[in-house]
Amino acid sequence: MPENNEANSANKRLRTESSVSLCFPGLFSRTQELSSSYKAAQPFHHSRITPFCSPTLLEGVRQEMLKLHYTLKETDIFKYHQSGDLANMDGLSAKEREQLPCLQQLRDALYSQEFRDFVSQVTGCGPLSGIRTDMSTNRYKQGDHLLLHDDVIGDRRVSYIIYLPDPQSQWLPEDGGGLELYPRESQESWAPAIRPTQVIAPKWNQMVLFTVLPGQSHHAVQEVCGKDKERLSIQGWFHFPQPGEPGYHADQLQTLWQKGAQSTLSQVEAKKQREQGCPSTQPLQPLKPSIDKTLIDSTLARYINPEYLNPKVMQQISDRFADDSYIKLSEFLNHECAQKLQQVLTRTDKEDGVGGCRMPGYETGERAGWKPEGSPVVRRFLRVEMPAQDEAACLLAQLQDMFGSDEFACWLAHVTTLSPWACRGLARRFRAGLDYTLGTPDGATESMLDAVLCLADRPSMWADGSVGGYHCYVDGGSDNASNDGSVYRSNEDDGILLTTPAAWNMLTLVLREPGVVQFVKYVGTAAPGSRWDISFEYSIADE
């Protein structure tokens, strides 16, 4: 205990004495200038401070960071390598602390009274806690990313990022890894716009600051796609004062929650966005007890592999589905239909420059027949919009119509023994380097039948999931939903019920129970092209 008290006292002295010496001379004298630029910054208030601190200290910090142990973390919203919590360095043994002198010195300077006052004056955020420290180091390697979120968790007040990429290596826009800042969709909506208006590239000795605000501080980290590039950074937060600290008020979070909400504006928006993301539920004709051969010949046989229209095979599918509540059917479309689609979709990706470890433009693929679908707080992809003029959109629109037909519902009834009575769905394109859906709880109280036809060329490159694009079902019942509607987990493997990698011409049928959430993992730039699919859900009549 005496040793801990002495260490704490030493740390407090260091926080007071070393802050100015760590920062470049004159930084604190720029407070008014930085405050003015902070208020003028768009799409929301933020500050870029370059250079931030002593390059000698920062080089020492970088060398210590490279020696730390990093764990790969991956969920629906992120994939990156993270160290342990650097806020707990005081709890390390003296020997362990001796190995991290520069990191400890930087942490103590950041949370010193002098630097906290500087942050408060630049951002206008009010007092900040000196006893609540919150920081970790992140290594974004090729393929790593962090999708859109607003950082609103608990009593976070100001978010900061300190960039430490290799100072000898130039970071180009095509290398990715930029900090994307998103404006609000409109003054009437708290949802973020479909694409960012500001991208801040990683830069040695740069610090970015912004106040954490629900429905406003939406940001993301682009995928790192440059060969041999690594985005090394320190991510942390300053918090509201804690009980007993100067400036603490019991109702201080009302500054953040102006209406006393218990979830962020984005989380409220997420449910609304999901409900608006599909066409209105379409009524289906009453189902018949047996398949009408005429209907199959006129509609389904034009698209579906004849094997799956064989009564014996359909019974086998039904038996398997009854046992497992899901089934995957390869080569679902007939040869002629699949071949035509493969030619057109592959050509479209090539013309649009999608895939091949290239960072695409945010408007890639947007044209007549293809509409961007958001809000990115829960998803981003392109959807077919009628009238479709683009050849790919026209072909997929035909399949979309087939999935929404009475004939297909009748086929589903026979292969699942369920009774679909209504449906909604989309033909979608997930562009490599841009698109995803997040595992957003939808509040469903009844089971639904999902039918997803995946059309991802060169399936061997998607099989292990490393390039993303896989479809995942997760038990969302015990999760704490994040403030932006996505699913966060302390153990990323907990609750995973089913994962299906992107594949070519594969239909997956899943009986989805209430409380189960699903997502399509962000498609990385290393993917061979887009993940195209037809995704429908069917309401099931009670038996």
C-alpha positions in Angstrom: 0.0 0.0 0.0 2.8 2.6 0.8 4.4 1.8 -2.5 1.1 2.6 -4.4 0.6 5.8 -2.4 4.1 7.0 -3.3 3.5 6.1 -7.0 0.2 8.0 -7.0 1.9 11.0 -5.4 4.7 10.9 -8.0 2.2 10.7 -10.8 0.3 13.7 -9.5 3.5 15.8 -9.3 4.4 14.7 -12.8 1.0 15.7 -14.2 1.5 19.2 -12.7 5.1 19.7 -13.7 5.6 18.1 -17.1 2.6 19.1 -19.1 4.1 22.3 -20.6 7.4 20.7 -21.3 5.8 17.9 -23.2 3.9 20.1 -25.6 5.5 22.3 -28.2 6.5 25.8 -26.9 3.7 28.2 -27.5 0.9 25.6 -27.8 -1.1 26.9 -24.8 -0.7 30.5 -26.1 -2.6 29.4 -29.2 -5.7 28.5 -27.1 -7.8 31.4 -28.6 -6.8 30.6 -32.2 -7.5 26.9 -31.7 -10.9 27.7 -30.1 -11.9 29.9 -33.0 -11.0 27.2 -35.6 -12.7 24.6 -33.5 -16.0 26.5 -33.6 -15.7 27.1 -37.3 -14.9 23.5 -38.2 -17.4 21.4 -40.1 -19.3 19.1 -40.3 -19.2 19.3 -36.5 -16.8 21.2 -34.1 -13.4 19.6 -34.0 -9.7 20.6 -33.7 -6.6 19.3 -35.4 -3.5 20.1 -33.4 -0.2 19.6 -35.4 2.4 19.3 -34.1 1.1 18.2 -30.8 4.0 17.4 -28.5 7.7 16.8 -28.3 8.8 14.6 -31.2 11.4 13.0 -28.9 8.8 12.0 -26.4 6.4 10.8 -29.1 9.1 8.7 -30.8 9.6 7.0 -27.4 5.9 6.5 -27.0 5.8 4.9 -30.5 8.6 2.5 -29.7 6.9 1.4 -26.5 3.6 1.0 -28.3 5.2 -1.4 -30.8 6.3 -3.6 -28.0 2.8 -3.9 -26.4 0.7 -7.0 -26.8 -2.3 -6.4 -29.1 -5.4 -8.5 -29.4 -7.5 -8.7 -32.7 -11.0 -7.5 -32.0 -13.8 -7.9 -34.4 -17.6 -7.3 -34.3 -20.1 -6.0 -36.7 -18.9 -2.4 -36.3 -15.1 -2.8 -36.1 -12.0 -4.8 -36.8 -8.7 -3.7 -35.3 -5.9 -4.7 -32.9 -6.0 -3.1 -29.4 -3.8 -3.0 -26.4 -5.0 -3.2 -22.8 -6.3 -0.1 -21.0 -3.5 2.3 -20.5 -5.5 4.1 -17.8 -4.5 1.3 -15.4 -0.7 1.7 -15.6 -0.6 2.9 -12.0 -1.7 -0.7 -11.1 1.3 -2.2 -12.8 4.4 -3.3 -10.8 7.3 -1.0 -10.6 9.2 -3.2 -13.0 6.4 -3.1 -15.6 6.1 0.7 -15.3 9.8 1.1 -15.9 9.2 -0.4 -19.4 6.7 2.2 -20.3 8.2 5.5 -19.1 7.2 7.6 -22.2 3.6 6.3 -22.3 3.1 7.0 -18.7 4.6 10.4 -19.0 2.3 11.2 -21.9 -0.8 9.9 -20.1 0.0 11.9 -17.0 0.5 15.0 -19.1 -2.8 14.6 -20.9 -4.8 14.3 -17.7 -2.9 17.1 -15.9 -4.9 20.1 -14.7 -3.1 22.4 -17.1 -3.8 20.3 -20.2 -7.4 19.6 -19.2 -8.0 23.3 -18.8 -6.5 23.8 -22.3 -8.9 21.2 -23.8 -11.8 22.8 -21.9 -11.0 26.3 -23.3 -10.5 25.1 -26.8 -13.7 23.1 -26.9 -15.9 25.1 -24.5 -16.9 21.8 -22.9 -16.5 22.9 -19.2 -14.6 21.1 -16.4 -13.1 17.6 -17.1 -12.2 14.8 -14.7 -8.6 14.3 -13.6 -9.2 11.0 -11.9 -11.1 9.3 -14.7 -8.5 8.4 -17.3 -9.5 6.5 -20.4 -7.1 5.6 -23.2 -5.8 2.7 -25.2 -3.5 2.1 -28.2 -4.8 0.8 -31.5 -3.0 -0.8 -34.4 -5.0 -0.7 -37.6 -3.4 -3.2 -40.0 -4.5 -3.8 -43.6 -8.2 -4.6 -43.6 -8.9 -3.1 -40.2 -11.6 -0.5 -39.8 -14.1 1.2 -37.5 -17.6 2.0 -38.8 -19.8 4.9 -38.0 -20.6 5.7 -34.4 -20.9 8.8 -32.1 -18.8 7.8 -29.1 -21.7 8.5 -26.7 -21.2 6.0 -23.9 -21.5 6.8 -20.2 -20.1 10.2 -19.1 -17.6 10.7 -22.0 -17.2 14.4 -22.7 -14.3 14.9 -25.2 -12.9 12.3 -27.6 -9.3 12.5 -28.8 -7.0 10.6 -31.2 -3.2 11.0 -31.2 -1.6 9.7 -34.5 1.7 7.9 -34.5 2.2 6.3 -38.0 5.7 5.7 -39.2 7.1 9.3 -39.4 9.4 8.2 -42.3 6.5 6.8 -44.4 4.2 9.1 -46.3 0.5 8.4 -45.9 -1.6 8.8 -49.1 -5.4 9.0 -49.5 -5.4 5.7 -51.3 -3.9 4.1 -48.2 -7.2 4.6 -46.3 -7.2 4.9 -42.5 -8.7 8.4 -42.6 -11.0 9.7 -39.8 -14.3 10.3 -41.5 -16.6 13.0 -40.1 -20.3 12.9 -41.0 -22.8 15.8 -41.1 -26.4 15.4 -40.1 -28.7 14.3 -42.8 -30.7 17.5 -42.4 -31.6 20.0 -39.7 -34.8 18.1 -39.2 -33.0 14.7 -38.7 -30.5 13.4 -36.2 -29.4 10.7 -38.6 -26.0 11.1 -40.2 -25.7 11.7 -43.9 -24.9 8.7 -46.2 -21.3 9.9 -46.8 -18.8 12.0 -44.9 -17.8 15.6 -45.8 -14.5 15.6 -44.1 -11.7 13.0 -44.0 -8.6 13.5 -41.8 -5.6 11.5 -42.9 -3.3 9.9 -40.3 -0.4 12.3 -39.7 2.6 12.0 -37.4 2.3 14.1 -34.2 -1.3 15.1 -34.8 -4.0 15.2 -32.2 -7.7 15.5 -33.1 -10.3 16.6 -30.5 -14.0 16.8 -30.6 -16.8 17.1 -28.0 -19.0 13.9 -27.7 -22.6 14.8 -28.6 -25.5 12.5 -29.4 -26.7 12.7 -32.9 -23.8 15.0 -33.9 -20.3 13.6 -33.3 -20.7 10.8 -36.0 -17.4 9.6 -37.2 -15.7 6.4 -38.6 -12.2 5.2 -39.5 -11.7 4.1 -43.1 -10.3 0.7 -43.7 -6.5 0.6 -44.0 -5.8 -0.7 -47.4 -2.3 0.4 -48.2 0.3 -2.3 -48.5 2.5 -2.6 -45.4 0.7 0.4 -43.9 -0.2 0.5 -40.2 -2.3 3.2 -38.5 -0.9 3.4 -35.0 -2.8 5.7 -32.7 -3.8 6.4 -29.1 -7.6 6.7 -28.6 -9.0 8.2 -25.5 -11.6 10.3 -23.8 -11.9 13.0 -21.2 -14.9 12.5 -18.9 -17.2 14.7 -17.0 -16.0 15.5 -13.4 -16.6 12.6 -11.0 -18.2 13.0 -7.5 -16.0 15.1 -5.3 -14.1 16.7 -8.1 -14.4 20.5 -8.9 -17.2 21.2 -11.4 -19.2 18.0 -10.6 -22.9 18.3 -10.8 -25.4 15.5 -10.2 -27.4 16.5 -13.3 -24.3 17.2 -15.5 -25.3 14.6 -18.1 -28.3 16.7 -18.9 -25.8 18.8 -20.9 -25.5 15.7 -23.1 -29.0 14.4 -22.8 -31.0 17.6 -23.3 -34.3 15.7 -22.9 -33.2 13.2 -20.3 -33.2 10.3 -22.8 -31.8 7.0 -21.8 -30.5 6.1 -25.2 -28.9 8.3 -27.9 -30.8 10.1 -30.6 -29.0 7.8 -33.0 -30.3 4.7 -31.3 -33.9 6.0 -31.6 -33.2 6.8 -35.2 -31.8 3.4 -35.9 -35.2 1.6 -35.4 -36.9 4.2 -37.6 -34.3 3.8 -40.2 -34.6 0.0 -40.2 -38.4 0.2 -40.6 -38.0 2.5 -43.5 -35.3 0.4 -45.1 -37.6 -2.1 -46.9 -40.7 -1.6 -49.1 -44.0 -1.7 -47.3 -45.1 -5.3 -46.4 -46.6 -6.8 -49.5 -49.7 -9.0 -49.2 -49.5 -12.5 -50.6 -52.3 -14.6 -52.1 -53.6 -17.3 -49.8 -51.4 -20.3 -50.0 -52.6 -23.6 -51.5 -52.0 -27.0 -50.0 -50.1 -28.3 -53.0 -47.9 -26.7 -55.7 -49.7 -25.6 -58.8 -47.5 -27.0 -61.7 -48.7 -24.2 -64.0 -47.5 -21.5 -61.7 -44.1 -23.1 -61.3 -43.6 -23.6 -65.1 -44.6 -20.0 -65.8 -42.6 -18.2 -63.1 -40.1 -20.2 -61.0 -38.7 -22.5 -63.7 -37.4 -19.4 -65.6 -35.0 -18.8 -62.7 -34.7 -21.7 -60.3 -32.5 -24.8 -60.8 -34.9 -27.5 -61.8 -33.5 -29.8 -59.2 -35.0 -27.6 -56.5 -38.4 -27.9 -58.1 -38.4 -31.7 -58.0 -40.9 -32.9 -55.3 -38.5 -35.5 -53.9 -35.7 -32.9 -53.5 -38.2 -30.4 -52.0 -39.1 -33.0 -49.4 -35.5 -33.6 -48.5 -35.0 -29.9 -48.1 -38.1 -29.8 -45.9 -36.8 -32.6 -43.7 -33.5 -30.9 -43.2 -35.0 -27.5 -42.5 -37.3 -29.0 -39.9 -34.2 -30.4 -38.1 -32.0 -27.3 -38.3 -34.3 -24.3 -38.8 -31.9 -23.3 -41.6 -30.6 -24.6 -44.9 -28.1 -23.5 -47.6 -28.9 -24.4 -51.2 -26.0 -24.1 -53.7 -26.5 -23.4 -57.4 -30.0 -22.2 -56.7 -30.5 -20.3 -59.9 -30.5 -22.3 -63.1 -27.4 -22.3 -65.3 -28.6 -19.8 -67.9 -29.8 -17.3 -65.4 -26.7 -17.6 -63.2 -24.3 -17.3 -66.1 -25.9 -14.2 -67.4 -25.8 -12.6 -63.9 -22.2 -13.5 -63.4 -21.1 -11.9 -66.7 -23.1 -8.7 -66.0 -22.2 -8.3 -62.3 -18.5 -9.0 -62.9 -18.4 -6.5 -65.7 -20.1 -3.9 -63.6 -17.6 -4.3 -60.8 -14.7 -4.0 -63.2 -16.2 -0.8 -64.8 -16.8 0.7 -61.4 -13.3 -0.2 -60.1 -14.6 -2.1 -57.1 -12.3 -4.5 -55.4 -8.6 -5.2 -55.8 -7.5 -3.4 -52.6 -8.6 0.0 -53.9 -10.4 2.6 -51.8 -13.5 3.5 -53.9 -15.1 6.9 -54.1 -18.2 7.3 -51.9 -20.5 7.7 -54.9 -19.2 4.6 -56.7 -22.0 2.8 -58.5 -24.7 5.4 -57.9 -26.7 5.9 -61.1 -30.2 5.4 -62.5 -31.5 2.2 -61.0 -29.2 2.2 -58.0 -30.0 4.2 -54.8 -27.7 4.6 -51.8 -29.5 3.2 -48.7 -28.8 4.4 -45.1 -28.6 5.7 -42.6 -25.0 4.6 -42.0 -25.7 4.5 -38.3 -27.2 1.1 -39.1 -26.3 0.3 -42.8 -24.9 1.5 -46.1 -25.4 -0.2 -49.4 -26.9 0.4 -52.9 -30.4 -0.9 -53.6 -32.3 -1.4 -56.9 -34.7 1.4 -57.5 -37.4 1.2 -60.2 -37.4 2.0 -63.0 -34.1 0.2 -63.5 -32.1 1.2 -66.5 -28.7 -0.3 -65.6 -28.4 -3.9 -66.9 -27.4 -5.3 -63.5 -30.3 -3.5 -61.8 -32.7 -4.9 -64.4 -31.6 -8.5 -63.9 -31.7 -8.2 -60.1 -35.1 -6.5 -60.2 -36.5 -9.6 -62.0 -35.2 -11.8 -59.1 -36.6 -9.3 -56.6 -40.0 -9.6 -58.2 -39.7 -13.4 -58.1 -38.9 -13.4 -54.4 -41.9 -11.3 -53.8 -44.3 -13.4 -55.8 -47.1 -15.7 -54.6 -45.4 -18.6 -56.5 -42.2 -18.3 -54.6 -44.1 -18.0 -51.3 -45.8 -21.3 -52.3 -42.5 -22.9 -52.9 -41.2 -21.7 -49.6 -44.2 -23.1 -47.8 -43.4 -26.6 -49.2 -39.7 -26.6 -48.5 -40.1 -25.2 -44.9 -43.6 -26.4 -43.9 -44.2 -22.7 -42.8 -46.9 -20.5 -44.1 -45.5 -17.1 -45.3 -48.3 -14.6 -45.7 -46.5 -11.3 -46.3 -43.0 -10.2 -47.3 -40.6 -7.4 -47.9 -37.2 -7.3 -49.4 -34.5 -5.7 -51.5 -31.9 -6.4 -54.2 -28.7 -5.0 -52.7 -25.1 -4.3 -53.7 -22.4 -4.2 -51.0 -19.4 -2.4 -52.6 -16.0 -3.4 -51.4 -14.5 -0.7 -49.2 -17.8 1.0 -48.4 -20.8 -1.1 -47.4 -22.3 -3.1 -44.5 -25.3 -3.6 -42.2 -25.0 -3.5 -38.4 -26.8 -5.9 -36.0 -29.6 -3.6 -35.0 -32.3 -5.0 -32.7 -35.7 -4.5 -34.5 -38.1 -5.2 -31.6 -39.7 -8.1 -33.5 -42.1 -10.2 -31.4 -42.7 -13.0 -33.9 -40.5 -15.4 -35.9 -39.6 -14.5 -39.4 -38.4 -16.5 -42.4 -35.3 -15.1 -44.1 -34.5 -15.9 -47.7 -31.1 -14.5 -48.9 -29.7 -15.3 -52.3 -26.0 -14.3 -52.3 -24.3 -13.6 -55.6 -20.6 -13.1 -54.7 -18.2 -14.2 -57.5 -15.0 -16.1 -56.7 -16.3 -17.7 -53.5 -13.0 -19.1 -52.5 -11.8 -15.6 -51.8 -14.7 -15.0 -49.4 -14.8 -18.4 -47.7 -12.7 -17.6 -44.6 -14.4 -14.3 -43.9 -11.2 -12.3 -43.8 -12.5 -9.9 -46.5 -15.9 -9.5 -44.8 -19.2 -9.8 -46.5 -20.4 -12.7 -44.4 -23.9 -12.8 -43.1 -24.1 -13.4 -39.3 -26.9 -14.1 -36.9 -26.4 -13.2 -33.3 -28.4 -13.7 -30.1 -29.1 -10.1 -29.2 -31.1 -10.9 -26.1 -28.3 -10.4 -23.6 -26.4 -7.6 -25.4 -26.1 -4.0 -24.4 -26.8 -2.3 -27.6 -24.4 0.5 -28.4 -25.5 4.0 -28.6 -25.6 3.9 -32.4 -27.7 0.7 -32.6 -24.8 -1.7 -33.3 -23.9 -4.7 -31.3 -20.9 -4.5 -28.9 -19.6 -7.5 -27.1 -17.0 -8.1 -24.5 -16.3 -11.4 -26.2 -16.8 -11.2 -29.9 -17.7 -14.9 -30.2 -20.5 -14.8 -27.6 -23.9 -15.5 -29.0 -23.1 -16.2 -32.6 -25.7 -18.5 -33.9 -24.9 -18.8 -37.6 -22.4 -17.4 -40.0 -22.6 -17.8 -43.8 -19.7 -16.6 -45.9 -20.5 -14.8 -49.1 -20.8 -17.3 -52.0 -21.9 -17.5 -55.6 -25.5 -18.5 -56.3 -26.3 -19.6 -52.8 -29.8 -19.4 -51.2 -29.9 -19.4 -47.4 -33.2 -20.0 -45.6 -33.3 -19.2 -41.9 -36.1 -19.2 -39.3 -35.2 -16.2 -37.3 -36.6 -16.1 -33.7 -37.4 -12.9 -31.8 -34.4 -11.3 -30.2 -32.0 -12.6 -32.9 -30.2 -9.8 -34.8 -28.4 -10.1 -38.1 -25.7 -8.2 -40.0 -23.7 -8.3 -43.2 -20.1 -7.6 -42.2 -18.4 -4.7 -43.9 -16.9 -5.7 -47.3 -13.2 -5.0 -47.3 -11.3 -3.6 -50.2 -9.4 -7.0 -50.6 -12.7 -8.6 -51.7 -12.7 -9.7 -55.3 -15.8 -7.4 -56.0 -19.2 -6.5 -54.6 -21.4 -8.8 -52.6 -24.7 -8.7 -54.5 -27.8 -10.3 -53.0 -31.6 -10.6 -52.9 -32.7 -10.3 -49.3 -36.3 -11.0 -48.2 -38.0 -11.6 -44.9 -41.4 -13.3 -44.7 -44.1 -13.0 -42.0 -45.2 -16.5 -40.8 -48.8 -17.3 -40.1 -49.6 -19.0 -36.8 -50.3 -22.7 -37.1 
